[in-house]
Amino acid sequence: MASLGMNIGEASASSGVSAKMIRYYESVALIRAPGRTAAGYRRYDESDVRTLRFLKRARGLGFSVEQMRDLLALWRDEGRSKTEVMALALSHAEALEAKAREINEITSALRELAQRCQDNHQPGCLIIEELAEPRQPILAPSQHL
């Protein structure tokens, strides 16, 4: 009898992607619906595992589902343009840098609030009071994660 491929646990172990994420990737069509046994169990082949490894690396670099969809399409297109791949990667890097700047600004605002609270020996909590009724914006209104 020929091998029927791997079950989801084996595919997970081989790819390093959790079974839960494999099911998620299937639900958002990042991976094709796998073949199934007569009992309805998913069966994966080496091509599926390669795709899962690709997705794991892309996710590790912070790419969104839509970006991963684009990357998969480029990966599968042997006539792809390196320029297109590079543009996608650089655009993502710029977005990550912007998010890092926002996180740094939020961190600074929180540290400032904590410092003002620490310097004040009166009852109450300046952090809570500032969150409830800000005297001045902690961050510009357009800044949020």
N, CA, C and O atoms as CSV, one atom per row, in Angstrom:
chain,resi,resn,atom,element,x,y,z
A,1,MET,N,N,0.850,-1.189,0.000
A,1,MET,CA,C,0.000,0.000,0.000
A,1,MET,C,C,0.889,1.244,0.000
A,1,MET,O,O,1.839,1.309,0.780
A,2,ALA,N,N,0.613,2.211,-0.835
A,2,ALA,CA,C,1.424,3.420,-0.945
A,2,ALA,C,C,1.200,4.317,0.277
A,2,ALA,O,O,0.142,4.287,0.905
A,3,SER,N,N,2.222,5.112,0.593
A,3,SER,CA,C,2.133,6.031,1.719
A,3,SER,C,C,1.062,7.083,1.451
A,3,SER,O,O,0.940,7.597,0.338
A,4,LEU,N,N,0.309,7.386,2.464
A,4,LEU,CA,C,-0.746,8.387,2.337
A,4,LEU,C,C,-0.289,9.760,2.801
A,4,LEU,O,O,-1.112,10.660,2.971
A,5,GLY,N,N,1.001,9.933,3.006
A,5,GLY,CA,C,1.503,11.216,3.466
A,5,GLY,C,C,1.526,11.283,4.976
A,5,GLY,O,O,1.537,10.256,5.655
A,6,MET,N,N,1.532,12.498,5.497
A,6,MET,CA,C,1.657,12.723,6.943
A,6,MET,C,C,0.344,13.209,7.520
A,6,MET,O,O,-0.429,13.902,6.859
A,7,ASN,N,N,0.109,12.834,8.761
A,7,ASN,CA,C,-1.041,13.422,9.445
A,7,ASN,C,C,-0.632,14.811,9.937
A,7,ASN,O,O,0.520,15.212,9.768
A,8,ILE,N,N,-1.551,15.535,10.533
A,8,ILE,CA,C,-1.268,16.915,10.927
A,8,ILE,C,C,-0.169,16.992,11.988
A,8,ILE,O,O,0.623,17.934,11.983
A,9,GLY,N,N,-0.112,16.027,12.886
A,9,GLY,CA,C,0.938,16.008,13.902
A,9,GLY,C,C,2.314,15.817,13.295
A,9,GLY,O,O,3.277,16.468,13.702
A,10,GLU,N,N,2.406,14.931,12.330
A,10,GLU,CA,C,3.680,14.692,11.647
A,10,GLU,C,C,4.088,15.901,10.812
A,10,GLU,O,O,5.260,16.273,10.778
A,11,ALA,N,N,3.112,16.511,10.138
A,11,ALA,CA,C,3.404,17.712,9.344
A,11,ALA,C,C,3.858,18.847,10.262
A,11,ALA,O,O,4.750,19.622,9.916
A,12,SER,N,N,3.241,18.930,11.418
A,12,SER,CA,C,3.616,19.939,12.395
A,12,SER,C,C,5.047,19.718,12.873
A,12,SER,O,O,5.844,20.654,12.913
A,13,ALA,N,N,5.364,18.501,13.230
A,13,ALA,CA,C,6.719,18.183,13.703
A,13,ALA,C,C,7.756,18.423,12.618
A,13,ALA,O,O,8.849,18.912,12.902
A,14,SER,N,N,7.428,18.089,11.397
A,14,SER,CA,C,8.374,18.230,10.293
A,14,SER,C,C,8.581,19.687,9.882
A,14,SER,O,O,9.671,20.064,9.453
A,15,SER,N,N,7.539,20.503,10.013
A,15,SER,CA,C,7.622,21.896,9.565
A,15,SER,C,C,7.952,22.873,10.684
A,15,SER,O,O,8.464,23.963,10.426
A,16,GLY,N,N,7.662,22.491,11.927
A,16,GLY,CA,C,7.834,23.416,13.039
A,16,GLY,C,C,6.660,24.350,13.226
A,16,GLY,O,O,6.737,25.295,14.011
A,17,VAL,N,N,5.563,24.098,12.510
A,17,VAL,CA,C,4.344,24.909,12.603
A,17,VAL,C,C,3.335,24.111,13.416
A,17,VAL,O,O,3.116,22.930,13.149
A,18,SER,N,N,2.722,24.749,14.405
A,18,SER,CA,C,1.767,24.037,15.253
A,18,SER,C,C,0.559,23.567,14.440
A,18,SER,O,O,0.219,24.154,13.413
A,19,ALA,N,N,-0.073,22.513,14.913
A,19,ALA,CA,C,-1.274,21.995,14.241
A,19,ALA,C,C,-2.352,23.072,14.181
A,19,ALA,O,O,-3.068,23.187,13.186
A,20,LYS,N,N,-2.463,23.856,15.242
A,20,LYS,CA,C,-3.452,24.943,15.254
A,20,LYS,C,C,-3.180,25.943,14.134
A,20,LYS,O,O,-4.106,26.373,13.447
A,21,MET,N,N,-1.895,26.320,13.946
A,21,MET,CA,C,-1.547,27.260,12.869
A,21,MET,C,C,-1.755,26.628,11.498
A,21,MET,O,O,-2.161,27.310,10.558
A,22,ILE,N,N,-1.480,25.336,11.376
A,22,ILE,CA,C,-1.715,24.656,10.095
A,22,ILE,C,C,-3.185,24.758,9.733
A,22,ILE,O,O,-3.527,25.076,8.594
A,23,ARG,N,N,-4.059,24.491,10.697
A,23,ARG,CA,C,-5.501,24.599,10.429
A,23,ARG,C,C,-5.881,26.034,10.086
A,23,ARG,O,O,-6.716,26.264,9.210
A,24,TYR,N,N,-5.264,27.011,10.780
A,24,TYR,CA,C,-5.531,28.412,10.485
A,24,TYR,C,C,-5.091,28.752,9.061
A,24,TYR,O,O,-5.848,29.361,8.305
A,25,TYR,N,N,-3.867,28.358,8.694
A,25,TYR,CA,C,-3.380,28.640,7.346
A,25,TYR,C,C,-4.287,28.022,6.294
A,25,TYR,O,O,-4.486,28.604,5.228
A,26,GLU,N,N,-4.828,26.869,6.579
A,26,GLU,CA,C,-5.790,26.249,5.657
A,26,GLU,C,C,-7.064,27.093,5.595
A,26,GLU,O,O,-7.609,27.306,4.513
A,27,SER,N,N,-7.546,27.578,6.755
A,27,SER,CA,C,-8.800,28.339,6.789
A,27,SER,C,C,-8.707,29.665,6.037
A,27,SER,O,O,-9.709,30.146,5.509
A,28,VAL,N,N,-7.511,30.259,5.984
A,28,VAL,CA,C,-7.334,31.529,5.258
A,28,VAL,C,C,-6.719,31.303,3.882
A,28,VAL,O,O,-6.291,32.248,3.220
A,29,ALA,N,N,-6.679,30.052,3.464
A,29,ALA,CA,C,-6.229,29.649,2.122
A,29,ALA,C,C,-4.766,29.998,1.830
A,29,ALA,O,O,-4.412,30.280,0.685
A,30,LEU,N,N,-3.920,29.980,2.858
A,30,LEU,CA,C,-2.482,30.116,2.602
A,30,LEU,C,C,-1.904,28.775,2.174
A,30,LEU,O,O,-0.914,28.723,1.444
A,31,ILE,N,N,-2.520,27.698,2.628
A,31,ILE,CA,C,-2.159,26.369,2.142
A,31,ILE,C,C,-3.423,25.757,1.568
A,31,ILE,O,O,-4.539,26.080,1.974
A,32,ARG,N,N,-3.216,24.877,0.625
A,32,ARG,CA,C,-4.359,24.215,-0.001
A,32,ARG,C,C,-5.007,23.276,1.005
A,32,ARG,O,O,-4.357,22.813,1.943
A,33,ALA,N,N,-6.267,23.003,0.809
A,33,ALA,CA,C,-6.940,22.012,1.645
A,33,ALA,C,C,-6.274,20.670,1.377
A,33,ALA,O,O,-6.179,20.251,0.223
A,34,PRO,N,N,-5.816,19.995,2.410
A,34,PRO,CA,C,-5.101,18.738,2.191
A,34,PRO,C,C,-6.054,17.611,1.816
A,34,PRO,O,O,-7.266,17.682,2.020
A,35,GLY,N,N,-5.450,16.578,1.263
A,35,GLY,CA,C,-6.239,15.380,1.038
A,35,GLY,C,C,-6.675,14.815,2.378
A,35,GLY,O,O,-6.110,15.149,3.419
A,36,ARG,N,N,-7.665,13.971,2.344
A,36,ARG,CA,C,-8.171,13.380,3.587
A,36,ARG,C,C,-8.303,11.882,3.433
A,36,ARG,O,O,-8.508,11.353,2.341
A,37,THR,N,N,-8.178,11.223,4.561
A,37,THR,CA,C,-8.378,9.774,4.576
A,37,THR,C,C,-9.877,9.494,4.539
A,37,THR,O,O,-10.691,10.409,4.656
A,38,ALA,N,N,-10.230,8.233,4.375
A,38,ALA,CA,C,-11.645,7.853,4.382
A,38,ALA,C,C,-12.308,8.256,5.701
A,38,ALA,O,O,-13.508,8.529,5.738
A,39,ALA,N,N,-11.529,8.292,6.775
A,39,ALA,CA,C,-12.062,8.681,8.080
A,39,ALA,C,C,-12.078,10.202,8.271
A,39,ALA,O,O,-12.514,10.691,9.313
A,40,GLY,N,N,-11.603,10.949,7.268
A,40,GLY,CA,C,-11.650,12.411,7.327
A,40,GLY,C,C,-10.420,13.082,7.900
A,40,GLY,O,O,-10.424,14.297,8.096
A,41,TYR,N,N,-9.359,12.322,8.178
A,41,TYR,CA,C,-8.134,12.919,8.712
A,41,TYR,C,C,-7.338,13.601,7.603
A,41,TYR,O,O,-7.220,13.081,6.494
A,42,ARG,N,N,-6.798,14.770,7.925
A,42,ARG,CA,C,-5.968,15.497,6.965
A,42,ARG,C,C,-4.684,14.709,6.683
A,42,ARG,O,O,-4.123,14.056,7.563
A,43,ARG,N,N,-4.236,14.797,5.405
A,43,ARG,CA,C,-2.978,14.155,5.009
A,43,ARG,C,C,-2.158,15.181,4.243
A,43,ARG,O,O,-2.659,15.821,3.319
A,44,TYR,N,N,-0.908,15.334,4.624
A,44,TYR,CA,C,-0.020,16.323,4.028
A,44,TYR,C,C,1.146,15.635,3.349
A,44,TYR,O,O,1.582,14.560,3.761
A,45,ASP,N,N,1.653,16.288,2.279
A,45,ASP,CA,C,2.825,15.731,1.604
A,45,ASP,C,C,4.009,16.686,1.783
A,45,ASP,O,O,3.885,17.723,2.434
A,46,GLU,N,N,5.148,16.328,1.203
A,46,GLU,CA,C,6.364,17.136,1.351
A,46,GLU,C,C,6.190,18.550,0.809
A,46,GLU,O,O,6.770,19.490,1.353
A,47,SER,N,N,5.411,18.718,-0.243
A,47,SER,CA,C,5.147,20.043,-0.793
A,47,SER,C,C,4.433,20.909,0.243
A,47,SER,O,O,4.750,22.088,0.398
A,48,ASP,N,N,3.472,20.322,0.948
A,48,ASP,CA,C,2.764,21.054,2.004
A,48,ASP,C,C,3.732,21.470,3.106
A,48,ASP,O,O,3.673,22.594,3.605
A,49,VAL,N,N,4.614,20.563,3.478
A,49,VAL,CA,C,5.577,20.847,4.546
A,49,VAL,C,C,6.533,21.958,4.126
A,49,VAL,O,O,6.860,22.823,4.939
A,50,ARG,N,N,6.988,21.953,2.870
A,50,ARG,CA,C,7.856,23.042,2.378
A,50,ARG,C,C,7.123,24.379,2.461
A,50,ARG,O,O,7.698,25.392,2.861
A,51,THR,N,N,5.849,24.368,2.078
A,51,THR,CA,C,5.056,25.597,2.153
A,51,THR,C,C,4.908,26.044,3.603
A,51,THR,O,O,5.015,27.236,3.893
A,52,LEU,N,N,4.667,25.117,4.507
A,52,LEU,CA,C,4.546,25.459,5.923
A,52,LEU,C,C,5.851,26.040,6.466
A,52,LEU,O,O,5.824,26.989,7.250
A,53,ARG,N,N,6.968,25.491,6.066
A,53,ARG,CA,C,8.272,26.034,6.502
A,53,ARG,C,C,8.466,27.455,5.974
A,53,ARG,O,O,8.951,28.331,6.690
A,54,PHE,N,N,8.084,27.673,4.723
A,54,PHE,CA,C,8.161,28.997,4.111
A,54,PHE,C,C,7.317,29.983,4.933
A,54,PHE,O,O,7.773,31.075,5.269
A,55,LEU,N,N,6.079,29.576,5.248
A,55,LEU,CA,C,5.180,30.440,6.012
A,55,LEU,C,C,5.724,30.707,7.412
A,55,LEU,O,O,5.587,31.816,7.930
A,56,LYS,N,N,6.331,29.713,8.016
A,56,LYS,CA,C,6.903,29.899,9.349
A,56,LYS,C,C,7.998,30.959,9.316
A,56,LYS,O,O,8.053,31.821,10.194
A,57,ARG,N,N,8.859,30.904,8.324
A,57,ARG,CA,C,9.938,31.897,8.211
A,57,ARG,C,C,9.360,33.282,7.927
A,57,ARG,O,O,9.818,34.273,8.496
A,58,ALA,N,N,8.358,33.356,7.051
A,58,ALA,CA,C,7.737,34.650,6.735
A,58,ALA,C,C,7.042,35.231,7.968
A,58,ALA,O,O,7.147,36.427,8.238
A,59,ARG,N,N,6.348,34.398,8.696
A,59,ARG,CA,C,5.680,34.855,9.926
A,59,ARG,C,C,6.714,35.320,10.938
A,59,ARG,O,O,6.509,36.324,11.619
A,60,GLY,N,N,7.823,34.599,11.041
A,60,GLY,CA,C,8.897,34.981,11.949
A,60,GLY,C,C,9.474,36.352,11.631
A,60,GLY,O,O,10.010,37.024,12.512
A,61,LEU,N,N,9.367,36.762,10.384
A,61,LEU,CA,C,9.827,38.092,9.970
A,61,LEU,C,C,8.719,39.133,10.074
A,61,LEU,O,O,8.900,40.288,9.688
A,62,GLY,N,N,7.574,38.716,10.597
A,62,GLY,CA,C,6.493,39.659,10.862
A,62,GLY,C,C,5.591,39.974,9.695
A,62,GLY,O,O,4.824,40.934,9.766
A,63,PHE,N,N,5.650,39.205,8.622
A,63,PHE,CA,C,4.774,39.460,7.479
A,63,PHE,C,C,3.332,39.130,7.853
A,63,PHE,O,O,3.072,38.178,8.587
A,64,SER,N,N,2.406,39.924,7.341
A,64,SER,CA,C,0.977,39.698,7.560
A,64,SER,C,C,0.493,38.550,6.674
A,64,SER,O,O,1.219,38.079,5.799
A,65,VAL,N,N,-0.723,38.115,6.910
A,65,VAL,CA,C,-1.307,37.055,6.088
A,65,VAL,C,C,-1.341,37.482,4.623
A,65,VAL,O,O,-0.989,36.696,3.744
A,66,GLU,N,N,-1.755,38.702,4.354
A,66,GLU,CA,C,-1.817,39.159,2.958
A,66,GLU,C,C,-0.428,39.230,2.334
A,66,GLU,O,O,-0.243,38.870,1.172
A,67,GLN,N,N,0.540,39.693,3.110
A,67,GLN,CA,C,1.911,39.735,2.595
A,67,GLN,C,C,2.432,38.323,2.346
A,67,GLN,O,O,3.133,38.081,1.364
A,68,MET,N,N,2.090,37.392,3.237
A,68,MET,CA,C,2.517,36.008,3.033
A,68,MET,C,C,1.857,35.434,1.783
A,68,MET,O,O,2.467,34.649,1.058
A,69,ARG,N,N,0.621,35.825,1.536
A,69,ARG,CA,C,-0.061,35.377,0.316
A,69,ARG,C,C,0.701,35.873,-0.917
A,69,ARG,O,O,0.909,35.129,-1.876
A,70,ASP,N,N,1.114,37.153,-0.873
A,70,ASP,CA,C,1.890,37.724,-1.982
A,70,ASP,C,C,3.236,37.021,-2.131
A,70,ASP,O,O,3.665,36.707,-3.241
A,71,LEU,N,N,3.894,36.778,-1.002
A,71,LEU,CA,C,5.186,36.094,-1.045
A,71,LEU,C,C,5.065,34.682,-1.598
A,71,LEU,O,O,5.914,34.240,-2.373
A,72,LEU,N,N,4.013,33.975,-1.205
A,72,LEU,CA,C,3.792,32.627,-1.741
A,72,LEU,C,C,3.602,32.663,-3.251
A,72,LEU,O,O,4.138,31.829,-3.980
A,73,ALA,N,N,2.828,33.644,-3.708
A,73,ALA,CA,C,2.602,33.766,-5.158
A,73,ALA,C,C,3.923,34.029,-5.872
A,73,ALA,O,O,4.182,33.460,-6.933
A,74,LEU,N,N,4.754,34.884,-5.298
A,74,LEU,CA,C,6.053,35.177,-5.903
A,74,LEU,C,C,6.961,33.948,-5.854
A,74,LEU,O,O,7.679,33.669,-6.814
A,75,TRP,N,N,6.932,33.220,-4.749
A,75,TRP,CA,C,7.755,32.010,-4.596
A,75,TRP,C,C,7.384,30.969,-5.643
A,75,TRP,O,O,8.249,30.285,-6.191
A,76,ARG,N,N,6.111,30.860,-5.907
A,76,ARG,CA,C,5.632,29.852,-6.860
A,76,ARG,C,C,5.815,30.284,-8.309
A,76,ARG,O,O,5.770,29.450,-9.213
A,77,ASP,N,N,6.020,31.576,-8.541
A,77,ASP,CA,C,6.182,32.116,-9.891
A,77,ASP,C,C,7.660,32.105,-10.269
A,77,ASP,O,O,8.420,32.966,-9.825
A,78,GLU,N,N,8.066,31.150,-11.073
A,78,GLU,CA,C,9.473,31.046,-11.451
A,78,GLU,C,C,9.935,32.233,-12.284
A,78,GLU,O,O,11.136,32.485,-12.382
A,79,GLY,N,N,9.008,32.961,-12.881
A,79,GLY,CA,C,9.360,34.137,-13.667
A,79,GLY,C,C,9.271,35.421,-12.860
A,79,GLY,O,O,9.235,36.512,-13.429
A,80,ARG,N,N,9.236,35.300,-11.544
A,80,ARG,CA,C,9.071,36.470,-10.668
A,80,ARG,C,C,10.215,37.460,-10.852
A,80,ARG,O,O,11.319,37.111,-11.271
A,81,SER,N,N,9.909,38.676,-10.528
A,81,SER,CA,C,10.899,39.743,-10.577
A,81,SER,C,C,11.532,39.899,-9.197
A,81,SER,O,O,10.827,40.012,-8.194
A,82,LYS,N,N,12.850,39.905,-9.151
A,82,LYS,CA,C,13.541,40.142,-7.879
A,82,LYS,C,C,13.169,41.510,-7.332
A,82,LYS,O,O,13.095,41.708,-6.120
A,83,THR,N,N,12.937,42.443,-8.232
A,83,THR,CA,C,12.576,43.801,-7.822
A,83,THR,C,C,11.270,43.797,-7.036
A,83,THR,O,O,11.139,44.513,-6.043
A,84,GLU,N,N,10.314,43.001,-7.472
A,84,GLU,CA,C,9.025,42.925,-6.794
A,84,GLU,C,C,9.183,42.327,-5.390
A,84,GLU,O,O,8.571,42.804,-4.435
A,85,VAL,N,N,9.993,41.298,-5.276
A,85,VAL,CA,C,10.239,40.674,-3.972
A,85,VAL,C,C,10.952,41.672,-3.057
A,85,VAL,O,O,10.585,41.827,-1.892
A,86,MET,N,N,11.961,42.337,-3.586
A,86,MET,CA,C,12.718,43.305,-2.804
A,86,MET,C,C,11.814,44.459,-2.357
A,86,MET,O,O,11.915,44.912,-1.217
A,87,ALA,N,N,10.945,44.932,-3.231
A,87,ALA,CA,C,10.037,46.030,-2.882
A,87,ALA,C,C,9.115,45.624,-1.735
A,87,ALA,O,O,8.870,46.413,-0.822
A,88,LEU,N,N,8.609,44.409,-1.780
A,88,LEU,CA,C,7.745,43.915,-0.712
A,88,LEU,C,C,8.519,43.849,0.608
A,88,LEU,O,O,8.007,44.266,1.647
A,89,ALA,N,N,9.731,43.334,0.571
A,89,ALA,CA,C,10.552,43.215,1.783
A,89,ALA,C,C,10.896,44.598,2.340
A,89,ALA,O,O,10.804,44.814,3.548
A,90,LEU,N,N,11.288,45.525,1.483
A,90,LEU,CA,C,11.659,46.863,1.952
A,90,LEU,C,C,10.461,47.626,2.489
A,90,LEU,O,O,10.586,48.358,3.471
A,91,SER,N,N,9.313,47.469,1.868
A,91,SER,CA,C,8.093,48.100,2.358
A,91,SER,C,C,7.755,47.591,3.753
A,91,SER,O,O,7.367,48.361,4.632
A,92,HIS,N,N,7.908,46.287,3.943
A,92,HIS,CA,C,7.650,45.685,5.251
A,92,HIS,C,C,8.660,46.195,6.278
A,92,HIS,O,O,8.289,46.485,7.415
A,93,ALA,N,N,9.923,46.308,5.893
A,93,ALA,CA,C,10.950,46.816,6.804
A,93,ALA,C,C,10.629,48.249,7.234
A,93,ALA,O,O,10.790,48.595,8.404
A,94,GLU,N,N,10.179,49.073,6.301
A,94,GLU,CA,C,9.816,50.455,6.628
A,94,GLU,C,C,8.634,50.496,7.590
A,94,GLU,O,O,8.618,51.311,8.513
A,95,ALA,N,N,7.649,49.631,7.389
A,95,ALA,CA,C,6.497,49.578,8.290
A,95,ALA,C,C,6.928,49.139,9.694
A,95,ALA,O,O,6.439,49.669,10.692
A,96,LEU,N,N,7.837,48.180,9.762
A,96,LEU,CA,C,8.341,47.733,11.060
A,96,LEU,C,C,9.122,48.848,11.764
A,96,LEU,O,O,9.018,49.017,12.978
A,97,GLU,N,N,9.897,49.599,10.992
A,97,GLU,CA,C,10.635,50.715,11.581
A,97,GLU,C,C,9.686,51.772,12.132
A,97,GLU,O,O,9.933,52.327,13.202
A,98,ALA,N,N,8.607,52.054,11.413
A,98,ALA,CA,C,7.612,53.025,11.886
A,98,ALA,C,C,6.955,52.521,13.171
A,98,ALA,O,O,6.754,53.286,14.115
A,99,LYS,N,N,6.625,51.247,13.199
A,99,LYS,CA,C,6.018,50.665,14.397
A,99,LYS,C,C,6.997,50.710,15.564
A,99,LYS,O,O,6.588,50.958,16.698
A,100,ALA,N,N,8.270,50.478,15.311
A,100,ALA,CA,C,9.285,50.543,16.364
A,100,ALA,C,C,9.372,51.963,16.925
A,100,ALA,O,O,9.523,52.143,18.134
A,101,ARG,N,N,9.277,52.970,16.056
A,101,ARG,CA,C,9.294,54.357,16.534
A,101,ARG,C,C,8.083,54.618,17.425
A,101,ARG,O,O,8.209,55.243,18.478
A,102,GLU,N,N,6.914,54.142,17.008
A,102,GLU,CA,C,5.706,54.309,17.821
A,102,GLU,C,C,5.859,53.628,19.177
A,102,GLU,O,O,5.487,54.195,20.205
A,103,ILE,N,N,6.398,52.430,19.182
A,103,ILE,CA,C,6.590,51.699,20.435
A,103,ILE,C,C,7.555,52.465,21.340
A,103,ILE,O,O,7.330,52.545,22.548
A,104,ASN,N,N,8.614,53.024,20.780
A,104,ASN,CA,C,9.558,53.816,21.579
A,104,ASN,C,C,8.885,55.045,22.175
A,104,ASN,O,O,9.145,55.394,23.327
A,105,GLU,N,N,8.022,55.708,21.404
A,105,GLU,CA,C,7.311,56.881,21.910
A,105,GLU,C,C,6.345,56.495,23.021
A,105,GLU,O,O,6.228,57.211,24.015
A,106,ILE,N,N,5.658,55.382,22.866
A,106,ILE,CA,C,4.737,54.907,23.897
A,106,ILE,C,C,5.520,54.544,25.162
A,106,ILE,O,O,5.102,54.872,26.272
A,107,THR,N,N,6.638,53.878,24.991
A,107,THR,CA,C,7.480,53.501,26.131
A,107,THR,C,C,7.943,54.746,26.880
A,107,THR,O,O,7.900,54.782,28.109
A,108,SER,N,N,8.381,55.755,26.154
A,108,SER,CA,C,8.823,57.006,26.787
A,108,SER,C,C,7.677,57.663,27.546
A,108,SER,O,O,7.873,58.143,28.662
A,109,ALA,N,N,6.490,57.692,26.959
A,109,ALA,CA,C,5.327,58.288,27.627
A,109,ALA,C,C,4.998,57.538,28.911
A,109,ALA,O,O,4.700,58.158,29.931
A,110,LEU,N,N,5.050,56.219,28.870
A,110,LEU,CA,C,4.768,55.429,30.069
A,110,LEU,C,C,5.822,55.658,31.139
A,110,LEU,O,O,5.491,55.774,32.319
A,111,ARG,N,N,7.073,55.722,30.747
A,111,ARG,CA,C,8.146,55.983,31.722
A,111,ARG,C,C,7.986,57.372,32.351
A,111,ARG,O,O,8.220,57.550,33.546
A,112,GLU,N,N,7.584,58.356,31.531
A,112,GLU,CA,C,7.366,59.705,32.051
A,112,GLU,C,C,6.233,59.706,33.062
A,112,GLU,O,O,6.345,60.327,34.119
A,113,LEU,N,N,5.141,59.016,32.747
A,113,LEU,CA,C,4.026,58.925,33.696
A,113,LEU,C,C,4.471,58.252,34.987
A,113,LEU,O,O,4.143,58.718,36.079
A,114,ALA,N,N,5.212,57.167,34.867
A,114,ALA,CA,C,5.682,56.453,36.050
A,114,ALA,C,C,6.617,57.334,36.877
A,114,ALA,O,O,6.551,57.314,38.107
A,115,GLN,N,N,7.474,58.096,36.229
A,115,GLN,CA,C,8.389,58.993,36.942
A,115,GLN,C,C,7.614,60.070,37.683
A,115,GLN,O,O,7.919,60.372,38.837
A,116,ARG,N,N,6.621,60.648,37.033
A,116,ARG,CA,C,5.816,61.691,37.688
A,116,ARG,C,C,5.068,61.107,38.873
A,116,ARG,O,O,4.898,61.782,39.889
A,117,CYS,N,N,4.625,59.874,38.762
A,117,CYS,CA,C,3.921,59.216,39.861
A,117,CYS,C,C,4.894,58.964,41.016
A,117,CYS,O,O,4.551,59.179,42.178
A,118,GLN,N,N,6.087,58.517,40.698
A,118,GLN,CA,C,7.105,58.200,41.702
A,118,GLN,C,C,7.528,59.461,42.462
A,118,GLN,O,O,7.792,59.403,43.663
A,119,ASP,N,N,7.592,60.584,41.771
A,119,ASP,CA,C,8.031,61.830,42.391
A,119,ASP,C,C,6.945,62.478,43.241
A,119,ASP,O,O,7.220,63.433,43.968
A,120,ASN,N,N,5.748,61.986,43.163
A,120,ASN,CA,C,4.623,62.581,43.871
A,120,ASN,C,C,4.254,61.679,45.048
A,120,ASN,O,O,3.847,60.534,44.849
A,121,HIS,N,N,4.393,62.189,46.267
A,121,HIS,CA,C,4.132,61.388,47.460
A,121,HIS,C,C,2.738,61.645,48.018
A,121,HIS,O,O,2.477,61.363,49.187
A,122,GLN,N,N,1.861,62.165,47.210
A,122,GLN,CA,C,0.501,62.421,47.654
A,122,GLN,C,C,-0.366,61.201,47.366
A,122,GLN,O,O,-0.012,60.354,46.546
A,123,PRO,N,N,-1.518,61.122,48.057
A,123,PRO,CA,C,-2.407,59.986,47.795
A,123,PRO,C,C,-2.921,60.031,46.351
A,123,PRO,O,O,-2.904,61.079,45.705
A,124,GLY,N,N,-3.362,58.916,45.879
A,124,GLY,CA,C,-3.842,58.820,44.502
A,124,GLY,C,C,-2.728,58.350,43.585
A,124,GLY,O,O,-1.572,58.216,43.987
A,125,CYS,N,N,-3.102,58.111,42.373
A,125,CYS,CA,C,-2.139,57.618,41.396
A,125,CYS,C,C,-2.192,58.496,40.155
A,125,CYS,O,O,-3.203,58.537,39.454
A,126,LEU,N,N,-1.117,59.184,39.894
A,126,LEU,CA,C,-1.080,60.077,38.733
A,126,LEU,C,C,-1.272,59.331,37.413
A,126,LEU,O,O,-1.841,59.877,36.468
A,127,ILE,N,N,-0.802,58.093,37.349
A,127,ILE,CA,C,-0.953,57.328,36.108
A,127,ILE,C,C,-2.429,57.102,35.829
A,127,ILE,O,O,-2.899,57.351,34.719
A,128,ILE,N,N,-3.163,56.630,36.836
A,128,ILE,CA,C,-4.602,56.379,36.668
A,128,ILE,C,C,-5.326,57.681,36.386
A,128,ILE,O,O,-6.188,57.734,35.508
A,129,GLU,N,N,-4.985,58.736,37.123
A,129,GLU,CA,C,-5.635,60.031,36.914
A,129,GLU,C,C,-5.375,60.550,35.502
A,129,GLU,O,O,-6.280,61.084,34.860
A,130,GLU,N,N,-4.163,60.399,35.025
A,130,GLU,CA,C,-3.811,60.864,33.677
A,130,GLU,C,C,-4.553,60.068,32.605
A,130,GLU,O,O,-4.962,60.621,31.584
A,131,LEU,N,N,-4.723,58.772,32.843
A,131,LEU,CA,C,-5.482,57.959,31.890
A,131,LEU,C,C,-6.961,58.335,31.898
A,131,LEU,O,O,-7.612,58.345,30.853
A,132,ALA,N,N,-7.489,58.645,33.085
A,132,ALA,CA,C,-8.911,58.986,33.208
A,132,ALA,C,C,-9.212,60.371,32.649
A,132,ALA,O,O,-10.202,60.557,31.942
A,133,GLU,N,N,-8.354,61.346,32.970
A,133,GLU,CA,C,-8.568,62.724,32.530
A,133,GLU,C,C,-7.225,63.354,32.189
A,133,GLU,O,O,-6.621,64.029,33.022
A,134,PRO,N,N,-6.765,63.136,30.975
A,134,PRO,CA,C,-5.439,63.662,30.621
A,134,PRO,C,C,-5.400,65.187,30.627
A,134,PRO,O,O,-6.305,65.857,30.129
A,135,ARG,N,N,-4.337,65.703,31.199
A,135,ARG,CA,C,-4.120,67.149,31.188
A,135,ARG,C,C,-3.560,67.585,29.843
A,135,ARG,O,O,-3.816,68.696,29.378
A,136,GLN,N,N,-2.804,66.707,29.235
A,136,GLN,CA,C,-2.246,66.954,27.907
A,136,GLN,C,C,-2.157,65.600,27.215
A,136,GLN,O,O,-2.026,64.576,27.885
A,137,PRO,N,N,-2.225,65.576,25.900
A,137,PRO,CA,C,-2.136,64.278,25.213
A,137,PRO,C,C,-0.804,63.589,25.517
A,137,PRO,O,O,0.262,64.201,25.450
A,138,ILE,N,N,-0.895,62.322,25.846
A,138,ILE,CA,C,0.309,61.548,26.089
A,138,ILE,C,C,1.025,61.322,24.764
A,138,ILE,O,O,2.246,61.445,24.670
A,139,LEU,N,N,0.251,60.995,23.759
A,139,LEU,CA,C,0.757,60.803,22.398
A,139,LEU,C,C,-0.156,61.555,21.452
A,139,LEU,O,O,-1.315,61.817,21.776
A,140,ALA,N,N,0.354,61.897,20.298
A,140,ALA,CA,C,-0.468,62.524,19.272
A,140,ALA,C,C,-1.629,61.599,18.941
A,140,ALA,O,O,-1.443,60.382,18.928
A,141,PRO,N,N,-2.829,62.129,18.670
A,141,PRO,CA,C,-4.004,61.296,18.417
A,141,PRO,C,C,-3.817,60.273,17.296
A,141,PRO,O,O,-4.457,59.222,17.329
A,142,SER,N,N,-2.976,60.539,16.323
A,142,SER,CA,C,-2.805,59.603,15.204
A,142,SER,C,C,-1.908,58.434,15.570
A,142,SER,O,O,-1.802,57.475,14.806
A,143,GLN,N,N,-1.269,58.499,16.714
A,143,GLN,CA,C,-0.326,57.448,17.080
A,143,GLN,C,C,-1.022,56.363,17.877
A,143,GLN,O,O,-1.537,56.602,18.970
A,144,HIS,N,N,-1.027,55.198,17.326
A,144,HIS,CA,C,-1.557,54.023,18.018
A,144,HIS,C,C,-1.057,52.787,17.281
A,144,HIS,O,O,-0.722,52.833,16.097
A,145,LEU,N,N,-1.020,51.708,18.000
A,145,LEU,CA,C,-0.552,50.459,17.391
A,145,LEU,C,C,-1.697,49.684,16.840
A,145,LEU,O,O,-1.502,48.602,16.287
